[in-house]
Amino acid sequence: MILGFVGYDEQMKVLSVSGDVLTVQRGYGDTTPEAMTSGTVVKILYIPAAEGTEPGDDSWTEPGTEYNFTQIFTRTIRVSNTVRNSRHLVFEDIIDRAVRDGLIQLQMEMNHAAIFGRRYADPADPAVPRTMGGVLYFVDRSGGNVHDAGGAELSPTMMNDLLEEIAKDGGQPNLILVGTKQARKISSFNLTSGSAPIVRTRVTDTRTGSAVYEFVGDLPLGMIETIVVDVNFPDDRVMFLDTRRLALVPMENRALSDFDATPAGADFVARRILGEYTLEVRNSLQAHGIIKNLA
């Protein structure tokens, strides 16, 4: 095993291990032995193998696990037979329109749950509705890529610093989730970029103003984040997400469905929309990040 040290050129070869004591060969590969300070970060660079070796008993770290609860989403649509049989100048099918409106309401509710949801279930009473954790719950946690702005204004440097921390953890976010205030702040970066604002216009352009739809980090790692604005997202936060590691998934055989819910003899038609979903957030502490407490 060959060791490297952050801030130093010297490499060392591990000769033996006894408990927490290592015996090493200093100055491996013609590197120069150096006096290192306490607290120096050590990295395992590689483990070279000799010719003709037998299969080894190499260690393998089993992936960690995370969990979330499922949450039931439902809407019941009721349309009286009087309304159903009346003539409507706008709607060809009033029941179909009511169901579509219910689906829109559920989409908004599921969106809120995916962002603001808190993972909760009462083990003593299964009748208490379960709620799933959203991205704020999973990302804004100790040990994650969380930057406290302390009331400062959002800046490109602040965003690039967080992207660097995520990159060091192996992440590569592709989306920035913001509210309206911070979205406008990001768009204003164009207007405050020195003597050469990053604004493209054409001679025939009759429009004015600008908006930023993507943010390109200053690390040449291919991280280009699409900016998504949710008007309900907290104005003091900016969240970096990797959508390839997020999924809103239904429980088996519990995807949103619409079925008849009209009781026998009722003077109305009822339709119920019902589904049970959860949010998967993979590598929540490594692949994503958040800046909070912004001005």
C-alpha positions as CSV (number, residue, x, y, z in Angstrom):
1,M,0.0,0.0,0.0
2,I,1.4,3.4,-1.0
3,L,0.4,6.5,1.0
4,G,0.4,10.1,0.0
5,F,0.1,13.2,2.1
6,V,-1.8,16.4,1.4
7,G,0.6,19.3,1.1
8,Y,3.7,17.1,0.8
9,D,5.4,15.3,-2.1
10,E,6.8,12.4,-0.1
11,Q,5.2,9.0,-0.5
12,M,5.5,6.0,1.9
13,K,5.2,2.3,1.4
14,V,3.4,0.4,4.2
15,L,5.5,-2.7,5.2
16,S,3.4,-4.0,8.0
17,V,0.3,-3.2,10.1
18,S,0.0,-4.1,13.8
19,G,-3.2,-2.8,15.4
20,D,-3.1,1.0,14.8
21,V,0.7,1.0,14.3
22,L,2.1,1.1,10.7
23,T,5.7,0.3,9.7
24,V,6.5,2.3,6.6
25,Q,9.3,2.8,4.2
26,R,10.0,6.6,3.9
27,G,10.7,8.3,0.6
28,Y,9.2,5.7,-1.6
29,G,9.9,6.0,-5.3
30,D,12.8,8.4,-4.8
31,T,10.6,11.0,-3.1
32,T,12.2,13.1,-0.4
33,P,11.4,12.4,3.3
34,E,9.8,15.5,4.9
35,A,8.9,16.6,8.4
36,M,5.1,16.6,8.5
37,T,2.9,18.5,10.9
38,S,0.4,16.8,13.1
39,G,-3.1,16.5,11.5
40,T,-1.8,16.0,8.0
41,V,-4.3,14.3,5.8
42,V,-3.2,10.8,4.6
43,K,-4.5,9.3,1.4
44,I,-4.2,5.7,0.1
45,L,-2.9,6.2,-3.4
46,Y,-2.8,2.7,-4.7
47,I,-2.2,-0.9,-3.7
48,P,0.3,-2.4,-6.2
49,A,0.3,-6.2,-6.8
50,A,3.3,-8.4,-7.7
51,E,3.4,-10.8,-10.6
52,G,1.7,-14.2,-10.3
53,T,-0.2,-13.5,-7.1
54,E,-3.2,-15.5,-5.8
55,P,-6.7,-14.0,-5.5
56,G,-6.7,-11.7,-2.4
57,D,-9.2,-11.2,0.4
58,D,-9.8,-7.5,-0.4
59,S,-12.2,-5.5,1.6
60,W,-15.5,-4.3,0.1
61,T,-17.7,-1.7,1.8
62,E,-21.3,-2.6,1.6
63,P,-23.4,0.4,0.5
64,G,-25.3,2.2,3.3
65,T,-29.0,2.2,3.5
66,E,-31.6,5.0,3.9
67,Y,-35.3,4.8,4.2
68,N,-38.4,6.9,3.7
69,F,-42.1,6.4,4.4
70,T,-44.8,6.2,1.8
71,Q,-47.5,8.8,1.8
72,I,-51.1,8.5,0.5
73,F,-52.4,11.1,-1.8
74,T,-56.1,11.3,-2.6
75,R,-58.8,13.5,-3.9
76,T,-62.5,12.8,-4.3
77,I,-64.5,14.6,-6.9
78,R,-68.3,15.0,-6.5
79,V,-70.5,16.4,-9.3
80,S,-74.3,16.5,-8.7
81,N,-76.5,15.0,-11.3
82,T,-78.1,18.4,-11.9
83,V,-74.8,19.9,-12.8
84,R,-73.8,16.9,-14.8
85,N,-76.9,17.1,-17.0
86,S,-76.9,20.8,-17.4
87,R,-75.6,22.3,-20.6
88,H,-72.1,23.8,-20.4
89,L,-70.7,26.2,-23.0
90,V,-67.0,25.5,-22.0
91,F,-66.8,21.9,-20.8
92,E,-67.8,18.9,-22.9
93,D,-67.5,16.6,-19.9
94,I,-67.8,18.3,-16.5
95,I,-66.7,15.1,-14.7
96,D,-63.6,14.8,-16.8
97,R,-62.8,18.5,-16.1
98,A,-63.3,18.0,-12.3
99,V,-61.0,14.9,-12.4
100,R,-58.3,16.9,-14.2
101,D,-58.6,19.7,-11.7
102,G,-58.2,17.2,-8.9
103,L,-55.1,15.8,-10.6
104,I,-53.6,19.3,-10.8
105,Q,-54.3,19.8,-7.0
106,L,-52.6,16.5,-6.3
107,Q,-49.6,17.4,-8.4
108,M,-49.2,20.6,-6.4
109,E,-49.5,18.6,-3.1
110,M,-47.0,16.0,-4.2
111,N,-44.6,18.7,-5.2
112,H,-44.9,20.3,-1.8
113,A,-44.3,16.9,-0.1
114,A,-41.2,16.3,-2.3
115,I,-39.7,19.6,-1.2
116,F,-41.0,20.3,2.3
117,G,-42.0,16.8,3.5
118,R,-40.9,15.5,7.0
119,R,-40.4,11.8,7.4
120,Y,-42.9,10.8,10.1
121,A,-44.9,7.8,11.1
122,D,-46.5,6.9,14.5
123,P,-45.5,3.3,15.3
124,A,-48.1,3.2,18.1
125,D,-51.0,4.2,15.9
126,P,-51.0,3.1,12.2
127,A,-54.2,5.2,11.7
128,V,-52.1,8.4,11.9
129,P,-51.2,9.4,8.3
130,R,-47.6,8.8,7.4
131,T,-45.6,11.5,5.6
132,M,-42.5,11.1,3.5
133,G,-39.4,13.2,3.8
134,G,-38.6,15.7,1.1
135,V,-35.4,17.0,-0.3
136,L,-35.0,19.7,2.4
137,Y,-35.3,16.9,5.1
138,F,-32.7,14.7,3.5
139,V,-30.1,17.3,2.3
140,D,-30.1,19.8,5.1
141,R,-28.6,17.5,7.7
142,S,-25.4,17.2,9.7
143,G,-22.6,15.7,7.7
144,G,-24.0,16.9,4.4
145,N,-22.9,19.7,2.1
146,V,-24.6,22.5,4.0
147,H,-23.3,26.1,3.9
148,D,-24.6,28.6,6.3
149,A,-24.5,32.0,4.7
150,G,-25.0,33.8,8.0
151,G,-27.2,36.5,6.4
152,A,-24.9,37.3,3.6
153,E,-26.1,37.8,0.0
154,L,-25.8,35.0,-2.5
155,S,-22.7,35.2,-4.7
156,P,-21.1,33.2,-7.5
157,T,-18.1,32.4,-5.1
158,M,-20.5,31.0,-2.6
159,M,-22.1,28.8,-5.2
160,N,-18.8,27.6,-6.6
161,D,-17.5,26.8,-3.1
162,L,-20.5,24.5,-2.5
163,L,-20.1,22.9,-5.9
164,E,-16.4,22.2,-5.0
165,E,-17.5,20.5,-1.7
166,I,-20.0,18.3,-3.6
167,A,-17.4,17.4,-6.2
168,K,-15.0,16.3,-3.5
169,D,-17.7,14.0,-2.3
170,G,-18.0,12.5,-5.8
171,G,-21.2,14.4,-6.6
172,Q,-22.2,16.2,-9.8
173,P,-25.4,18.2,-9.4
174,N,-27.4,19.2,-12.5
175,L,-30.2,21.4,-11.0
176,I,-30.5,24.4,-8.8
177,L,-33.8,24.8,-6.9
178,V,-34.6,28.4,-5.8
179,G,-37.4,30.7,-4.9
180,T,-38.1,33.9,-6.7
181,K,-35.8,36.1,-4.6
182,Q,-32.6,34.1,-5.2
183,A,-33.6,33.4,-8.8
184,R,-33.5,37.1,-9.4
185,K,-30.3,37.4,-7.5
186,I,-28.7,34.8,-9.8
187,S,-30.0,36.7,-12.8
188,S,-28.4,39.8,-11.5
189,F,-25.0,38.2,-11.7
190,N,-25.1,39.1,-15.4
191,L,-25.4,42.8,-14.5
192,T,-22.6,42.8,-11.9
193,S,-19.9,41.0,-13.8
194,G,-17.6,44.0,-14.2
195,S,-17.2,46.0,-17.3
196,A,-18.3,43.2,-19.6
197,P,-21.8,41.9,-18.5
198,I,-22.6,38.5,-19.8
199,V,-25.5,39.6,-21.9
200,R,-26.0,38.6,-25.5
201,T,-28.2,40.7,-27.8
202,R,-28.7,40.9,-31.6
203,V,-28.8,44.1,-33.6
204,T,-32.4,43.4,-34.5
205,D,-33.4,42.5,-30.9
206,T,-36.3,44.8,-29.7
207,R,-36.4,43.3,-26.2
208,T,-34.5,44.4,-23.0
209,G,-33.7,42.6,-19.8
210,S,-32.1,39.3,-19.0
211,A,-32.6,36.1,-17.1
212,V,-30.2,33.3,-16.2
213,Y,-31.4,29.8,-16.9
214,E,-28.2,27.8,-16.2
215,F,-25.3,28.2,-13.9
216,V,-21.9,27.0,-14.9
217,G,-19.5,26.3,-12.1
218,D,-15.9,27.5,-12.3
219,L,-14.5,23.9,-12.0
220,P,-14.0,22.4,-15.5
221,L,-15.8,19.3,-14.5
222,G,-18.8,19.6,-16.8
223,M,-21.2,20.8,-14.0
224,I,-23.9,22.9,-15.6
225,E,-26.9,23.3,-13.4
226,T,-30.4,24.1,-14.8
227,I,-32.1,26.7,-12.6
228,V,-35.6,25.7,-11.5
229,V,-37.8,28.3,-9.8
230,D,-40.5,27.2,-7.3
231,V,-42.5,30.2,-6.0
232,N,-43.0,28.4,-2.7
233,F,-39.4,27.5,-2.1
234,P,-37.8,29.4,0.9
235,D,-36.3,32.7,-0.2
236,D,-33.3,32.3,2.1
237,R,-32.1,29.0,0.5
238,V,-30.5,27.7,-2.6
239,M,-30.4,23.9,-3.2
240,F,-28.2,22.0,-5.5
241,L,-29.6,18.6,-6.6
242,D,-28.6,15.7,-8.8
243,T,-31.9,14.7,-10.4
244,R,-30.3,11.3,-11.5
245,R,-30.3,10.4,-7.8
246,L,-33.9,11.5,-7.1
247,A,-37.1,9.7,-7.9
248,L,-40.8,10.1,-6.8
249,V,-42.0,6.5,-7.0
250,P,-45.3,4.7,-6.3
251,M,-45.7,1.8,-4.0
252,E,-46.2,-1.4,-6.0
253,N,-49.7,-1.4,-7.6
254,R,-50.4,2.0,-5.9
255,A,-49.7,4.5,-8.7
256,L,-52.3,7.3,-9.0
257,S,-55.5,5.9,-10.4
258,D,-59.0,7.2,-10.9
259,F,-62.0,5.0,-10.1
260,D,-65.8,5.3,-9.5
261,A,-66.7,6.2,-5.9
262,T,-70.4,6.8,-6.3
263,P,-72.5,5.3,-3.5
264,A,-75.6,3.4,-4.5
265,G,-78.6,5.7,-4.9
266,A,-76.6,8.9,-4.6
267,D,-77.8,12.0,-6.5
268,F,-74.3,12.7,-7.6
269,V,-71.3,11.1,-9.4
270,A,-68.1,10.7,-7.4
271,R,-64.7,9.8,-8.7
272,R,-61.7,9.1,-6.4
273,I,-58.1,9.7,-7.3
274,L,-55.8,7.6,-5.1
275,G,-52.1,6.8,-5.0
276,E,-49.3,6.1,-2.5
277,Y,-45.8,7.4,-3.2
278,T,-42.4,8.0,-1.6
279,L,-39.4,10.0,-2.5
280,E,-36.0,8.3,-3.1
281,V,-33.0,10.5,-2.3
282,R,-29.8,8.7,-3.0
283,N,-26.5,9.9,-1.5
284,S,-28.3,12.7,0.2
285,L,-25.2,13.8,2.1
286,Q,-22.8,13.6,-0.8
287,A,-24.5,14.2,-4.1
288,H,-26.6,17.3,-3.2
289,G,-26.1,20.5,-1.2
290,I,-27.7,23.6,0.2
291,I,-26.9,27.2,1.0
292,K,-29.2,28.5,3.8
293,N,-29.7,31.7,5.8
294,L,-29.2,34.0,2.8
295,A,-30.1,37.6,2.9
